[in-house]
Amino acid sequence: MNVTAQLKQALEHHQAGRLDPAAEMYRTVLQYDPENPHALHLLGMVLHQTGHATAAIELIQRAIGGMPDNPVFHNNLGIVLRATGNLVEASQCYQRALTLKPDYAEAHYNLGNVHQDLNRIQAAIDSFEQALKLRPGFADALNNLAVAAKNLGELDKAFSLYRQLIEIRPDAISWNNLGDVLWRRGEIEEAIVCFRTALKISPDDAAVHGNLLYYMKYDAQADPTDVFAEHVRWGQRFDEVPPREFENVRDPDRPLRIGYVSPSLCRNPVAYFLEGILRHQDPSRVQSWCFSDANVTDNFTERLRSLADGWHDTRQLSDGELAERILETKIDILVDLAGHTSHNRLSVFAKRPAPIQVTYLGYPDTTGLKAMDYRLTDAVADPAGEFKRHTEELIRLRDCFCCYSPPESPAVARLPASALGHITFGSLHNLGRLNRTVLETWCRILDAIPDSRLVMFRDTLHGKVRTQFLKKFAEHGISANRVDLRHGVADGSAYLSHYSDIDITLDTFPWGGHTTACESLWMGVPVLTLRGQAHAGRMVASVLSVVGLADWIADDLDDYVSRAVRFASDVPALSRNRSAMRQHIARSALCDGAAFTRNLESIYCTMWRKWCQPVDD
């Protein structure tokens, strides 16, 4: 046998994606030469591509045993190990490859990916930059360098890198990522253009389409009817819901298995609101299973894990594998906590792995999926009798759609206006919420109260982003000395100390800052909101209603400005309310985790009893 010719022909099949004939030819070589390192390595890579990681690792390790100084073998073993979650071992493989070949651009790139996985962002940047130095125009390295820069809050650098990437590779992912950076800089209208461009390039890509849905909700000019229609179009790709025969026992009185699916089961707002539900659950009524797709885990992850009856880390599972895992666990009610946010698993819900499927909390709108049965909300966020803009049946929770578990936080500070003699408005929202209409309205307020100030805090409020915001305020006649733009790492609850310098928090629209509002109230700072046309714009109104602050809900932009001026003029009232706010919030239904969870569990039981009824009832 001509081994060289056989390997060459097999590699041609391999590179063309014809994996079965390639694998057969590699095995033929190994029958003739069982320890041929090239055949072992290449067959290992085919097995990796076909989902047989354990066998792939064994074969590539044998190849390294026969040719230990081959940097490609070490690099590719790292690729397989990283795919199986063995990040430290993968890192060691890449470093060995670089010891053997210091100018190996691919290994620098792969090492950067592991650094990024381990949240070593600066180390990742160094590796990606080295890869690009060795191979200019290395598109994947350019993309991941931009991602790392974005994660460090260096939005100007990320913007420049994505513009370079689009020149090299103008695909949907590049346009989508550029849109995300523009959104983070507060340029939502420009971002929407990028997302629509991405969708034109890849109209059948569910993730790209889902991103457009998500970011449309920040656009003050978007018509809610158009937004709903776009969600329906997204869901139409999953119209054929596969029939299922579930083995779940149809007993209306047994404890239910509730499954929560989320990529945010770590220090994240979704997890903050889930914690109280898990902590107060009644084991005689429900048992909870968490299916966690989180990229990172932290001490908050461990808190949630300790409260759940079952836990599955699902990041390495395909949609099909995750659906099978849910079926095997015999989940009765499966709850989506992500909607169309990043790393969601809506395509798993489209496979119908549970008898009852619910979307809740993580995304303030319909999923568009026919396979999603219910969406949990309340009567303020989704009033009865409205024009239907959802594909699920709405179930309204009593009092409020959420329950807040306050974090460890600084003490409530004295009202700043009492000492400074002027009112200070504030915003700790992500910059993507600050669209043109929001900023124009805030400038109207500042203009109406000449001695007022505005404090804004976000980790990305520096460099050109800061300059752009100051320019936007200047265009509306608001000088830089009236706008205090702060940046820093929002580590733990330390960022809440900025509320000590704020008298009134200004909410955003059309997507309000729901978690921000809860934190602001806990810090004694009232929140002024605009009642929106859809759930995303009414979440803060729901919170304010349940804590008895409905007077802080405006009906239109003029009313929003008018109320801001009126509340700012009564400093004694602001001072009285501030000192009593935290105790008032703690005693309200917003923070009554036990009562909220009993209500939620009753709703789960009602859903279940309905499913247990005979089909001909």
C-alpha positions as CSV (number, residue, x, y, z in Angstrom):
1,M,0.0,0.0,0.0
2,N,1.2,3.5,-0.8
3,V,0.5,5.1,2.6
4,T,1.3,8.6,1.4
5,A,-1.1,8.4,-1.5
6,Q,-3.8,6.9,0.7
7,L,-3.4,9.6,3.3
8,K,-3.5,12.3,0.6
9,Q,-6.7,11.0,-0.9
10,A,-8.3,10.6,2.6
11,L,-7.3,14.2,3.4
12,E,-9.0,15.5,0.3
13,H,-12.2,13.8,1.4
14,H,-11.7,15.2,4.9
15,Q,-11.2,18.8,3.8
16,A,-14.2,18.5,1.5
17,G,-16.4,17.5,4.4
18,R,-16.8,13.9,3.3
19,L,-16.1,12.5,6.7
20,D,-17.2,8.9,6.3
21,P,-15.0,8.0,3.3
22,A,-12.1,9.9,5.0
23,A,-12.5,7.9,8.2
24,E,-12.6,4.6,6.3
25,M,-9.4,5.4,4.4
26,Y,-7.6,6.5,7.6
27,R,-8.6,3.2,9.2
28,T,-7.3,1.3,6.2
29,V,-3.9,3.0,6.7
30,L,-4.0,2.0,10.4
31,Q,-4.7,-1.6,9.5
32,Y,-1.5,-1.6,7.5
33,D,0.5,0.7,9.9
34,P,-1.3,0.7,13.3
35,E,0.8,3.5,14.8
36,N,1.0,5.8,11.9
37,P,0.9,9.2,13.7
38,H,-0.6,11.1,10.8
39,A,-3.5,8.6,10.3
40,L,-4.1,8.5,14.1
41,H,-4.2,12.3,14.3
42,L,-6.4,12.8,11.3
43,L,-8.9,10.0,12.3
44,G,-9.0,11.6,15.7
45,M,-10.0,14.9,14.2
46,V,-12.8,13.2,12.1
47,L,-14.1,11.6,15.3
48,H,-14.0,15.0,17.0
49,Q,-16.0,16.4,14.2
50,T,-18.6,13.6,14.5
51,G,-19.0,13.9,18.2
52,H,-16.8,11.1,19.5
53,A,-14.5,13.2,21.7
54,T,-13.2,10.5,24.0
55,A,-12.0,8.3,21.1
56,A,-10.6,11.4,19.4
57,I,-8.5,12.3,22.4
58,E,-7.1,8.8,22.7
59,L,-6.1,8.6,19.0
60,I,-4.4,12.1,19.0
61,Q,-2.5,11.2,22.2
62,R,-1.2,8.1,20.5
63,A,-0.2,10.2,17.5
64,I,1.7,12.5,19.9
65,G,3.4,9.4,21.4
66,G,4.8,8.6,18.0
67,M,5.7,12.1,17.0
68,P,6.0,14.2,20.2
69,D,7.5,17.3,18.5
70,N,4.7,17.9,16.1
71,P,3.1,21.2,17.1
72,V,-0.1,20.6,15.0
73,F,-0.9,17.4,17.0
74,H,-0.6,19.3,20.3
75,N,-2.7,22.2,19.0
76,N,-5.5,19.9,17.7
77,L,-5.5,17.9,20.9
78,G,-6.1,21.3,22.6
79,I,-9.1,21.9,20.3
80,V,-10.7,18.6,21.3
81,L,-10.0,19.1,25.0
82,R,-11.5,22.6,24.9
83,A,-14.6,21.4,23.2
84,T,-15.1,18.9,26.1
85,G,-14.6,21.6,28.7
86,N,-11.1,20.6,29.8
87,L,-9.8,24.2,29.6
88,V,-6.6,23.8,31.7
89,E,-5.5,20.8,29.8
90,A,-6.3,22.5,26.5
91,S,-4.2,25.5,27.5
92,Q,-1.3,23.2,28.3
93,C,-1.5,21.7,24.8
94,Y,-1.5,25.1,23.1
95,Q,1.5,26.2,25.2
96,R,3.4,23.0,24.2
97,A,2.6,23.7,20.6
98,L,4.0,27.2,20.9
99,T,7.1,26.0,22.6
100,L,7.7,23.8,19.6
101,K,6.7,26.5,17.1
102,P,6.6,30.1,18.6
103,D,5.3,31.6,15.3
104,Y,2.3,29.3,15.2
105,A,-0.6,31.8,14.7
106,E,-3.3,29.2,15.1
107,A,-2.0,28.1,18.5
108,H,-1.8,31.7,19.7
109,Y,-5.4,32.2,18.6
110,N,-6.6,29.0,20.3
111,L,-4.8,29.9,23.5
112,G,-6.6,33.2,23.4
113,N,-9.9,31.4,23.2
114,V,-9.1,29.4,26.4
115,H,-8.1,32.6,28.1
116,Q,-11.4,34.1,27.1
117,D,-13.3,31.0,28.4
118,L,-11.5,31.4,31.7
119,N,-12.3,35.2,31.8
120,R,-8.6,36.1,31.5
121,I,-9.5,38.9,29.1
122,Q,-6.2,40.7,28.9
123,A,-4.3,37.5,28.4
124,A,-6.8,36.7,25.6
125,I,-6.2,40.1,24.0
126,D,-2.4,39.5,24.1
127,S,-2.8,36.1,22.4
128,F,-5.2,37.3,19.7
129,E,-2.9,40.3,18.9
130,Q,0.1,37.9,18.6
131,A,-1.9,35.7,16.2
132,L,-2.7,38.8,14.1
133,K,0.9,40.0,14.1
134,L,1.9,36.6,12.7
135,R,-1.0,36.4,10.3
136,P,-2.4,39.8,9.3
137,G,-6.0,39.5,8.2
138,F,-6.7,36.4,10.4
139,A,-10.4,37.0,10.5
140,D,-11.3,34.7,13.5
141,A,-8.6,36.3,15.6
142,L,-9.7,39.7,14.6
143,N,-13.3,38.9,15.6
144,N,-12.3,37.4,19.0
145,L,-10.0,40.3,19.7
146,A,-13.0,42.6,19.2
147,V,-15.1,40.4,21.5
148,A,-12.4,40.6,24.2
149,A,-12.1,44.4,23.8
150,K,-15.9,44.7,24.1
151,N,-15.8,42.6,27.3
152,L,-13.3,45.0,28.7
153,G,-15.5,47.9,27.9
154,E,-13.2,49.2,25.2
155,L,-16.0,49.9,22.8
156,D,-14.0,52.3,20.5
157,K,-11.4,49.6,19.9
158,A,-14.0,46.9,19.4
159,F,-15.8,49.2,16.9
160,S,-12.7,49.8,14.9
161,L,-11.8,46.0,14.9
162,Y,-15.3,45.0,13.6
163,R,-15.1,47.6,10.8
164,Q,-11.8,46.0,9.8
165,L,-13.4,42.6,10.0
166,I,-16.3,43.6,7.7
167,E,-13.7,44.6,5.1
168,I,-12.3,41.1,5.3
169,R,-15.3,39.0,6.0
170,P,-18.7,40.9,5.6
171,D,-20.8,38.0,6.9
172,A,-23.8,38.1,9.2
173,I,-21.8,37.5,12.4
174,S,-19.6,40.4,11.7
175,W,-22.5,42.8,11.1
176,N,-24.3,41.4,14.1
177,N,-21.3,42.0,16.4
178,L,-20.8,45.5,15.0
179,G,-24.5,46.2,15.9
180,D,-24.0,45.0,19.4
181,V,-21.1,47.4,19.9
182,L,-23.1,50.3,18.5
183,W,-26.0,49.4,20.9
184,R,-23.6,49.3,23.8
185,R,-22.4,52.8,22.8
186,G,-26.0,54.0,22.9
187,E,-26.4,54.2,19.1
188,I,-29.5,52.0,18.8
189,E,-30.8,53.3,15.5
190,E,-27.4,52.7,13.8
191,A,-27.3,49.3,15.5
192,I,-30.6,48.2,14.1
193,V,-29.3,48.9,10.6
194,C,-26.5,46.5,11.3
195,F,-28.8,43.8,12.6
196,R,-31.1,44.1,9.5
197,T,-28.0,43.9,7.3
198,A,-27.0,40.7,9.1
199,L,-30.5,39.2,8.6
200,K,-30.4,40.0,4.8
201,I,-27.2,38.1,4.6
202,S,-28.4,35.1,6.6
203,P,-32.3,35.1,6.5
204,D,-32.5,31.6,7.7
205,D,-30.3,32.0,10.8
206,A,-32.5,31.8,13.8
207,A,-29.8,33.4,16.1
208,V,-29.3,36.4,13.9
209,H,-33.0,36.9,13.5
210,G,-33.5,36.5,17.3
211,N,-30.9,39.2,17.9
212,L,-32.8,41.6,15.7
213,L,-35.9,40.9,17.8
214,Y,-34.0,41.6,21.0
215,Y,-32.5,44.9,19.9
216,M,-35.7,46.2,18.3
217,K,-37.1,46.5,21.8
218,Y,-34.7,49.3,22.5
219,D,-35.8,51.3,19.5
220,A,-38.2,54.1,20.5
221,Q,-39.4,54.4,16.9
222,A,-40.4,50.7,16.6
223,D,-44.1,50.0,16.2
224,P,-45.2,47.3,18.7
225,T,-47.3,45.7,16.0
226,D,-44.3,45.4,13.7
227,V,-42.2,44.0,16.6
228,F,-44.9,41.3,17.2
229,A,-45.0,40.5,13.5
230,E,-41.2,40.0,13.5
231,H,-41.5,37.6,16.4
232,V,-44.2,35.6,14.6
233,R,-41.9,35.4,11.5
234,W,-39.1,34.1,13.7
235,G,-41.4,31.4,15.2
236,Q,-42.6,30.3,11.8
237,R,-39.4,28.4,11.2
238,F,-40.5,26.0,14.0
239,D,-44.1,25.6,13.0
240,E,-43.9,21.9,12.9
241,V,-44.0,20.9,16.6
242,P,-43.1,17.2,16.8
243,P,-45.7,15.0,18.5
244,R,-44.7,13.6,21.8
245,E,-45.8,10.8,24.0
246,F,-44.9,11.8,27.5
247,E,-44.3,9.3,30.3
248,N,-45.2,11.9,33.0
249,V,-47.8,10.5,35.3
250,R,-51.1,12.4,34.9
251,D,-51.8,12.8,38.6
252,P,-53.1,16.3,39.4
253,D,-52.1,16.1,43.0
254,R,-48.5,14.9,43.0
255,P,-45.5,17.2,43.4
256,L,-44.5,18.7,40.0
257,R,-41.1,18.7,38.5
258,I,-40.3,22.3,37.3
259,G,-37.4,22.8,35.0
260,Y,-35.7,26.2,34.6
261,V,-33.6,26.7,31.5
262,S,-31.2,29.7,31.5
263,P,-27.7,30.9,30.4
264,S,-27.8,33.3,33.4
265,L,-27.6,31.2,36.5
266,C,-24.8,33.2,37.9
267,R,-24.5,36.8,39.2
268,N,-27.1,38.1,36.9
269,P,-30.5,39.9,37.3
270,V,-32.4,36.8,36.1
271,A,-30.8,34.7,38.8
272,Y,-31.5,37.4,41.5
273,F,-35.3,37.0,40.8
274,L,-35.1,33.2,40.6
275,E,-33.3,32.8,43.9
276,G,-36.4,33.7,46.0
277,I,-38.6,31.2,44.1
278,L,-36.1,28.4,44.7
279,R,-35.6,29.4,48.3
280,H,-39.3,29.5,49.2
281,Q,-40.5,26.5,47.2
282,D,-42.8,24.0,48.9
283,P,-41.4,20.5,48.3
284,S,-44.8,19.0,48.8
285,R,-46.0,20.9,45.6
286,V,-42.9,21.3,43.4
287,Q,-39.4,20.1,42.9
288,S,-37.0,22.3,40.8
289,W,-34.4,21.3,38.2
290,C,-32.0,23.9,36.8
291,F,-30.6,23.5,33.3
292,S,-27.7,25.9,33.3
293,D,-26.1,27.1,30.1
294,A,-23.9,29.7,31.9
295,N,-20.5,30.4,30.4
296,V,-19.1,31.1,33.9
297,T,-20.0,29.9,37.4
298,D,-19.6,31.9,40.6
299,N,-20.6,31.9,44.2
300,F,-24.2,32.9,43.1
301,T,-24.3,29.8,40.9
302,E,-23.5,27.7,43.9
303,R,-26.2,29.4,46.0
304,L,-28.8,28.5,43.3
305,R,-27.4,25.0,43.0
306,S,-27.8,24.4,46.7
307,L,-31.4,25.5,46.5
308,A,-32.4,23.3,43.5
309,D,-33.5,19.7,43.7
310,G,-31.5,18.9,40.5
311,W,-28.9,20.6,38.4
312,H,-27.5,20.0,34.9
313,D,-24.7,22.0,33.3
314,T,-25.8,22.0,29.7
315,R,-23.4,24.2,27.8
316,Q,-21.7,21.2,26.1
317,L,-25.1,19.7,25.1
318,S,-26.5,20.2,21.6
319,D,-30.2,21.2,21.4
320,G,-31.1,17.6,20.7
321,E,-29.1,16.3,23.6
322,L,-30.6,18.8,26.0
323,A,-34.1,18.0,24.8
324,E,-33.4,14.3,25.5
325,R,-32.0,15.1,29.0
326,I,-35.2,17.1,29.8
327,L,-37.3,14.2,28.6
328,E,-35.3,11.7,30.7
329,T,-35.7,13.9,33.8
330,K,-39.5,13.8,33.2
331,I,-39.9,17.5,33.7
332,D,-43.6,18.4,33.9
333,I,-43.3,22.2,33.4
334,L,-40.3,23.6,31.5
335,V,-39.7,27.3,32.1
336,D,-37.6,29.4,29.7
337,L,-35.8,32.3,31.5
338,A,-34.1,33.8,28.4
339,G,-36.5,34.5,25.6
340,H,-34.5,36.1,22.7
341,T,-31.5,37.1,24.9
342,S,-28.0,35.8,24.2
343,H,-27.4,32.0,24.4
344,N,-31.0,31.2,24.7
345,R,-32.3,27.6,24.1
346,L,-35.6,28.4,22.4
347,S,-34.9,25.9,19.7
348,V,-34.9,23.2,22.5
349,F,-38.4,24.4,23.5
350,A,-39.4,24.1,19.8
351,K,-38.7,20.3,20.1
352,R,-41.4,20.1,22.9
353,P,-39.4,18.1,25.5
354,A,-42.0,18.8,28.3
355,P,-45.8,18.6,28.5
356,I,-46.1,22.2,29.5
357,Q,-43.8,25.0,28.4
358,V,-43.6,28.5,29.9
359,T,-41.6,31.6,29.2
360,Y,-40.9,34.0,32.0
361,L,-38.7,36.8,33.4
362,G,-35.7,36.9,31.1
363,Y,-37.3,38.6,28.1
364,P,-40.2,41.1,28.1
365,D,-42.1,39.8,25.1
366,T,-43.5,36.8,23.2
367,T,-41.2,34.1,22.0
368,G,-43.2,33.6,18.8
369,L,-43.1,29.8,19.4
370,K,-46.2,27.8,18.9
371,A,-44.6,25.2,21.3
372,M,-44.5,27.8,24.1
373,D,-47.8,27.4,26.0
374,Y,-47.8,30.3,28.5
375,R,-46.1,33.6,29.3
376,L,-46.1,34.8,33.0
377,T,-46.9,38.4,33.5
378,D,-49.2,40.6,35.6
379,A,-52.1,43.0,35.1
380,V,-50.0,46.1,34.9
381,A,-47.3,44.9,32.5
382,D,-50.0,43.2,30.3
383,P,-53.5,44.6,31.0
384,A,-56.4,42.5,30.1
385,G,-58.3,43.4,26.9
386,E,-55.4,44.7,24.9
387,F,-54.8,43.8,21.3
388,K,-53.1,40.4,21.2
389,R,-49.4,40.7,20.5
390,H,-48.2,37.3,21.9
391,T,-48.3,33.7,20.7
392,E,-48.6,32.3,24.2
393,E,-51.5,32.3,26.6
394,L,-50.9,35.0,29.2
395,I,-51.0,34.0,32.9
396,R,-51.1,37.1,35.2
397,L,-49.5,36.7,38.6
398,R,-51.0,38.4,41.6
399,D,-49.5,41.8,42.6
400,C,-46.4,41.8,40.4
401,F,-44.8,39.6,37.8
402,C,-41.6,39.3,39.9
403,C,-40.3,39.1,43.4
404,Y,-37.1,41.0,44.4
405,S,-34.5,39.6,46.8
406,P,-32.5,42.6,47.9
407,P,-28.7,42.2,47.9
408,E,-26.2,43.2,50.5
409,S,-25.9,46.9,49.9
410,P,-24.7,50.2,51.4
411,A,-27.0,52.1,53.8
412,V,-29.4,54.6,52.4
413,A,-27.6,58.0,52.3
414,R,-29.1,61.4,53.1
415,L,-30.9,63.2,50.3
416,P,-28.1,64.8,48.2
417,A,-30.3,67.9,47.4
418,S,-30.6,68.7,51.1
419,A,-26.8,69.3,51.2
420,L,-26.1,70.5,47.7
421,G,-29.1,72.8,47.1
422,H,-29.9,71.3,43.7
423,I,-31.6,68.2,42.4
424,T,-29.5,65.4,40.9
425,F,-31.2,63.0,38.5
426,G,-29.5,59.7,37.8
427,S,-29.2,56.7,35.5
428,L,-27.3,53.4,36.1
429,H,-28.9,51.8,33.0
430,N,-26.9,50.1,30.3
431,L,-26.2,52.6,27.5
432,G,-28.2,50.7,24.9
433,R,-31.3,51.9,26.6
434,L,-30.4,55.5,26.1
435,N,-31.9,56.1,22.7
436,R,-32.3,59.5,21.1
437,T,-35.8,60.0,22.5
438,V,-34.7,59.2,26.0
439,L,-31.8,61.7,25.9
440,E,-34.0,64.4,24.3
441,T,-36.5,64.0,27.1
442,W,-33.9,64.0,29.8
443,C,-32.5,67.2,28.3
444,R,-36.0,68.8,28.5
445,I,-36.0,68.0,32.2
446,L,-32.6,69.5,32.8
447,D,-33.6,72.6,30.7
448,A,-36.8,73.0,32.8
449,I,-34.8,72.9,36.1
450,P,-31.7,75.1,35.3
451,D,-29.7,74.2,38.4
452,S,-30.3,70.4,38.2
453,R,-27.6,67.8,37.4
454,L,-27.5,64.3,35.9
455,V,-25.3,61.5,37.1
456,M,-24.7,58.5,34.8
457,F,-22.7,55.4,35.6
458,R,-21.6,52.6,33.4
459,D,-18.4,50.6,32.9
460,T,-18.1,51.8,29.3
461,L,-18.6,55.5,29.9
462,H,-15.1,56.6,28.9
463,G,-13.1,57.5,25.9
464,K,-15.0,58.2,22.7
465,V,-18.2,56.9,24.2
466,R,-18.0,59.6,26.9
467,T,-17.2,62.2,24.3
468,Q,-20.2,61.2,22.2
469,F,-22.6,61.5,25.1
470,L,-21.3,64.9,26.1
471,K,-21.7,65.9,22.5
472,K,-25.4,64.7,22.5
473,F,-26.2,66.7,25.6
474,A,-24.4,69.8,24.2
475,E,-26.6,69.6,21.0
476,H,-29.6,70.1,23.3
477,G,-28.0,73.0,25.2
478,I,-26.9,71.0,28.3
479,S,-23.3,71.9,29.2
480,A,-20.7,69.3,30.3
481,N,-20.6,70.7,33.9
482,R,-24.2,69.6,34.4
483,V,-23.6,66.0,33.4
484,D,-21.4,63.7,35.6
485,L,-20.4,60.7,33.5
486,R,-18.9,58.0,35.6
487,H,-17.3,54.7,34.7
488,G,-15.9,51.7,36.6
489,V,-16.3,48.0,37.2
490,A,-19.8,47.2,38.6
491,D,-18.3,44.7,41.0
492,G,-20.8,43.1,43.4
493,S,-23.1,45.6,44.9
494,A,-20.5,48.4,45.3
495,Y,-21.9,50.3,42.3
496,L,-25.0,50.9,44.4
497,S,-23.1,53.5,46.3
498,H,-23.6,55.9,43.3
499,Y,-27.2,56.2,44.5
500,S,-25.9,58.2,47.4
501,D,-25.4,61.1,44.9
502,I,-28.8,60.8,43.2
503,D,-32.2,62.2,44.3
504,I,-34.4,60.8,41.5
505,T,-33.7,58.0,39.0
506,L,-34.9,58.5,35.5
507,D,-36.2,55.4,33.8
508,T,-35.7,54.6,30.1
509,F,-38.1,53.7,27.3
510,P,-39.4,51.8,25.4
511,W,-37.6,49.2,27.5
512,G,-37.5,50.2,31.1
513,G,-34.8,49.3,33.6
514,H,-36.7,46.8,35.7
515,T,-33.8,45.5,37.9
516,T,-32.3,49.0,38.0
517,A,-35.6,50.3,39.4
518,C,-35.7,47.7,42.1
519,E,-32.2,48.5,43.2
520,S,-32.9,52.3,43.1
521,L,-35.9,51.9,45.3
522,W,-33.9,49.7,47.7
523,M,-31.4,52.5,47.9
524,G,-34.1,55.0,48.8
525,V,-34.2,56.7,45.4
526,P,-37.6,57.0,43.7
527,V,-37.9,56.1,40.0
528,L,-39.8,58.1,37.4
529,T,-41.1,55.9,34.5
530,L,-43.1,56.2,31.4
531,R,-46.0,53.7,30.9
532,G,-45.1,52.1,27.6
533,Q,-47.2,50.4,24.9
534,A,-45.9,46.9,25.7
535,H,-44.6,44.7,28.5
536,A,-41.0,46.0,28.2
537,G,-42.2,49.5,28.9
538,R,-44.4,48.6,31.8
539,M,-42.2,46.5,34.0
540,V,-41.2,49.4,36.1
541,A,-44.8,50.6,36.3
542,S,-45.6,47.2,37.7
543,V,-43.0,47.5,40.4
544,L,-44.0,51.1,41.3
545,S,-47.7,50.1,41.5
546,V,-47.0,47.2,43.9
547,V,-45.0,49.4,46.3
548,G,-47.6,52.2,46.3
549,L,-45.7,54.7,44.0
550,A,-48.1,54.8,41.1
551,D,-47.8,58.6,41.1
552,W,-44.4,58.2,39.6
553,I,-45.8,56.6,36.4
554,A,-46.2,59.1,33.5
555,D,-48.6,58.6,30.7
556,D,-46.7,60.4,27.9
557,L,-43.5,62.3,27.4
558,D,-44.9,65.7,28.4
559,D,-46.3,64.1,31.6
560,Y,-42.9,62.5,32.2
561,V,-41.2,65.9,32.1
562,S,-44.0,67.6,34.1
563,R,-43.8,65.0,36.9
564,A,-40.0,65.3,37.0
565,V,-40.3,69.0,37.6
566,R,-43.0,68.7,40.2
567,F,-41.3,66.0,42.2
568,A,-37.9,67.8,42.0
569,S,-39.6,71.0,43.5
570,D,-40.6,69.2,46.7
571,V,-37.2,68.5,48.4
572,P,-38.8,67.9,51.9
573,A,-41.1,65.2,50.5
574,L,-38.1,63.6,48.7
575,S,-36.2,63.6,51.9
576,R,-39.0,62.1,54.0
577,N,-39.7,59.4,51.5
578,R,-36.0,58.5,51.1
579,S,-35.5,57.8,54.8
580,A,-38.6,55.5,54.9
581,M,-38.2,53.9,51.5
582,R,-36.1,50.8,52.2
583,Q,-38.3,49.6,55.1
584,H,-41.4,50.3,53.1
585,I,-40.0,48.2,50.1
586,A,-39.0,45.4,52.4
587,R,-42.5,45.1,53.8
588,S,-44.2,45.2,50.4
589,A,-45.4,42.4,48.2
590,L,-42.4,43.1,45.9
591,C,-40.1,41.5,48.5
592,D,-42.5,38.9,50.0
593,G,-40.8,35.8,48.5
594,A,-42.9,33.3,50.4
595,A,-46.3,34.7,49.3
596,F,-45.1,35.2,45.7
597,T,-43.8,31.6,45.4
598,R,-47.1,30.2,46.8
599,N,-49.0,32.1,44.1
600,L,-46.6,30.9,41.4
601,E,-46.8,27.3,42.6
602,S,-50.6,27.5,42.5
603,I,-50.4,28.7,38.9
604,Y,-48.1,25.8,38.1
605,C,-50.6,23.4,39.7
606,T,-53.5,24.9,37.7
607,M,-51.6,24.5,34.5
608,W,-50.8,20.9,35.4
609,R,-54.4,20.0,36.3
610,K,-55.5,21.3,33.0
611,W,-53.0,19.1,31.2
612,C,-54.1,16.1,33.3
613,Q,-57.7,16.3,32.1
614,P,-58.7,13.7,29.6
615,V,-58.5,14.9,26.0
616,D,-62.2,14.5,25.4
617,D,-63.3,16.6,28.5
